[in-house]
């Protein structure tokens, strides 16, 4: 692998001059810069980004902030797809991606502070939106830090760069999809209605029920992580009150799979449900029966967030033409909702 000394030797300059030329120093002539750039191309030289950051007090790295819930991230392919989308745009713009994670909020904040102070990272993308988020409040304390949120911001929505789906419309469309099949009993299954995405989809669910006069009697299945028997009892109560085919709008594909498992525990035939999830993950495609799911294009969410982060970096003192992007969704039908 070529080093800066190799580049300097090829260009006929000292290593310090080569370094200054790479940093586009005004002390170096354009002729010398051209020689150094030519040597870099010939040697296929990749700069040491960490060293550049120290020299320039800037960074060509975008920090990606994951929620401080390791199990939620590790078990959910949604976050991996977002990062893949982020990386694709960053690679195209010669930007690196550095991921900030932590098992606790305190650990996550500590890691982010290290990225800012030692890595000179000034651009971050939150892959989640959370009310009263101490991590976001930490970022806001740094005046020179720019950030983009994936999801609808809880505060400062008019001034925050963000990328999101229309989750109200997605919840409405998913519920109407089942109602249009003649299913009169539609359940909304969730894990936490305090989370903005789940709540927005719930409100869309209610709006679809209202159109057919069912908004006064919504059916909700509130599940608790790692509480299998408690969830099974709640599921059994809903099924005992129902007659005929039951539609279920689950807040994501992972919960939809758990509901399929609850069918087995409660001795309910999976064919008695018309089950639908969100994210259109690999889990949905490999489930039995395969899950109908709402595709929300997580890679696109990631790539659009990266584009906004890079745009703010290139236009520090300018108002962007677009500081938020709404990514569309579509329903992908599979066997779980075939009547």
N, C-alpha and C positions, 0 to 999 in steps of 0.2 A: 504494500500500500504506500502510495506516494506521501511524502511529508512536505511541510512548508520549505524545508531546506532543499529538497529536490526541485521544487518549483523555482526557488530563488536561483539555484545553480543553472537551471535551464534558461531562465530569463536573463541571466547575467547580472543579477543584483544581489544585495545582501538580504538575509532572511527578514530583517526588520523593515527594509524597503518593500519587500514582497507583501509582508503583513499589512503595511499601511496602504499599499495599492489595493489589496483585497477589501479593505475597509473604505475605499474611495476617498482617501485623505486628500484634502486640497494642497497638501505639501508635496504631493507626487504629481509629476507631469502626466498628461494623457498618453504620451508616447510610452512611458514606462508602464503605466497601467495596462495598456494594450499588450505589451510584452508579457506581463505577468498573467493576464487572462488567457493569452495564447498558450503559455506554458501549462496553465491549469487544465486547459482542454486537452492538450497533447498527453498529459500524464493522468488524465481522468481523476484529478485531485478533488477530494471532498473535504471542505473546511472542517476544522474542529469547532463545532458550534458553541461548546461550552467556553472555549478560549475566546471566541469572538464576543460572546456575551460579556465576559469580564472586561475585555478591552473597550467595548463600545458602551457598556452600561445599558444595553438594549437586548432584546431577544427576538429571535424568529420562531419562537415556540408558542403554541396555543395550549393553555392549560384546560383540561377537561375535568370537571368536578362531578364525581359520582355521589349519590346519597350515602349518608353514613349508616347504611344498613347492609352489611356484607351479604347476608343471606338473600335479601331481595334482589341484589345485583347479580350474584352468582347463579341464581336459579332462573333468571329471566333473560332470554335471548334478545329482548327488546333493546337493552342497553348495549349489547355487543353490536347490533345492527346500526345503532346510532353512531357508535365510535367508528365503525367501518365507513359510514357516510362522511363523517368528519375528516377521517384520514385521507379519503380520496381527494377531497378539495385541498386540504393542506399540502398533500404531496404535489399536486399540480401547481401550487404557488410557492414551492420550496419552503414550506413551513413544517416544523416538527410538531408532534403531539405528545404532551406529557400528562399522564392521568393522575389526579389527586383522589385518594381514597382513604378510608379509615374505618375502624370498627366502631368508633364513637365519634360524636360531634367534635369533642375536644381534640382527638387525634387528627381528624380531618383538617380542622382549622390550623393546627400546628404544621401539618404538611404543606398547606397552602401558603402559610407565612414563609416557610423555607423556600418554596418556589419563587416567591416574590423577592425575597431578600438576597438569596444566593443565585437564583437562576435568572433574575431580572425579567421575569415573565409579567407582562402587563395586559395580556388578553386572556380571558377565561370564558368557557362555555359551561353553564349549569345544565346537566341533562335531566333536570327535574325542577319542579316549582313547588315550594312548600310555604305554608303560612308561618309567619314569625320565625323565619329561618335564621339562626344565629350565624350560619356560614355566610349567607348573603350579607348580613349586617357587618360582618368582618371585612368582606370585600369592599363594601361601601365606605369604610373608613380610610381607604387608600384613594386619594384624589386622582392619581394618574392611572388607575386601573379601569379598563373597559370590560364589560361583560355582556354576554348574550344568554338568555334563558330559553330552554326548550320547555314549552308549556306556557300557559297564561300567567303573567305575574300577578301576585296578590296585591302589590302596592306599586305606585309609580308606573302604571301601565302606559300612560301617555308618553313617558320619557324613557322607557326601557326597551332595548332591542330584544325581540323575542320571536320564536318560531313555534307554531302550534297547529293543531287540528281544530276544526269546529266540533268540539266534543258534544255540545248540545245537539247539533244536527246529526252527529253520528249515532247518539243514543236514540234520537227520534227515528232515524231511518231504520235502525236495527229493530226497534219495536214495531214499527209500521210494517216492516218486511214480514214479521210473524203474524201480525193481525190480518194482513192481506191474504194469508194462507187459510184464514177462517179459524184461527186459534183465538178463543175468547179469553183464555186465562194466560196471562203473560207475567212472569216473575222477573224482577230485577235482582240479580245476585251480586253482592259487593263484599269488600273486606273493610272499607273505611270511607264513609261518606264525607268525612272531613277533608279528604284529599280532593283537590279541585277537579281533576279529571273525572274521577268516579262520580262526583256530585253533579258535574255538568251533564254527564251521560244519563244520570238519574232524572234530572230535570227534563231532558229530551224524551225519556221514557214516559214521564208523566204527561208531557204535551201530546204525545201520540195517543195515550189512553184517553185524554180529554176529548179528542176528536171523535171517539166512539162511545163517549159517555161512561168511561170506566175510571176516571181520575179519582173518584171518591173512594175507590176500594183497590188501591195498588197492593200488589203482593211482593214483599221484599224478603230475600234470604240473606241475612247478615251472618257471614262466616268469620270464624276466629282461627288464625294460623295455629297449626299443631293441636287443634282441639277436635279431633275426628269424631268422637262420640257426641259431643255437644252439637257439632254441625249436622251430624246424622239425625239427631232428634229434631232439630229445627226443620230439616228437609222433610222428614216424615210427617210433621204437622201440616206443612203446606200441601204435600201430596194427598194426605187424608181428607183435606177440605176440597180437593179438586176432583172434577169428573171430566173424563175425556182427555184429549191431548193437551199437554201443558207446554207452553213456550217459556224458555228461560234465556234472558239476556244477561250473560255473565260479564263482569267488568273487564276480564282479560282471558286469554286462552288457558292460562295456568289454572284459574278458578274453574273454568269450564271443564277441564280434565278432572279436577277434584269432585265436581258434581257428578261426572260419569262414575267416579269411584263410589260416591255416596249412593248411587243407584244400586250398586252391587251390595253394599253394606245393608241397605234398607230393603233389599229384594224387590226393587222396582225395575221393570224392564226398561232398558235404555231407549227402546223404540217408543215408549210412552211420552218421551220428551222431544220437543223441537228445540235443540240447544245451539246457542250462538255465542261466540266469544269475540274478543278484539285482539288485534296485532297481526293476525294471519301468520303466525310463527310456524316453524317446522313442527312444533307440538301439535298444531291444528291439523296438519297434513297427515301425521302419523297416528292420530287418535283412532279409536275404533268404537263407533263409526267416526269417520273423518269429520272434523268440525267445520261447520260454516263459521266464517270469521270476517270481521271488518278489517280490511287492509288499511292501515294508517300511514304506511310508507315511512318507517323509522329511519331508513338510510337517507331518505330525502330530507327528513327533519334534521339529521346530522349534517348533511352537506349544505343545507341552507343556513344553518347556524354558523358553520365554519365560514361561509361566504360573508355573512354579516360581520363576524369577528375580524376577518381580514380586511373588509371594507373600512371598518372603524380604525384599523391600524394605519391604513393608507390615507385616511381623511380625518386625522385627529381633531382638526379645528373646523370641520365642516359638518353640517347637518345632512345625514344620508337621505337620498330620495325615498328609500324604503327602510324603515327601522323595525318592521315586523312582517312576517310571512305566514300565511295560512295555507297549510298543506291539505289537499283534498283527501277524501277517503272513498272506498268502495266496498261493497259486500261481495265476498267470494263464497258462493254456495257449494256445500258438500253434502254428504249423506246425512249428517245429523239434523237437517231441517227438511229433508225430502219427505213429502206427505204421500 
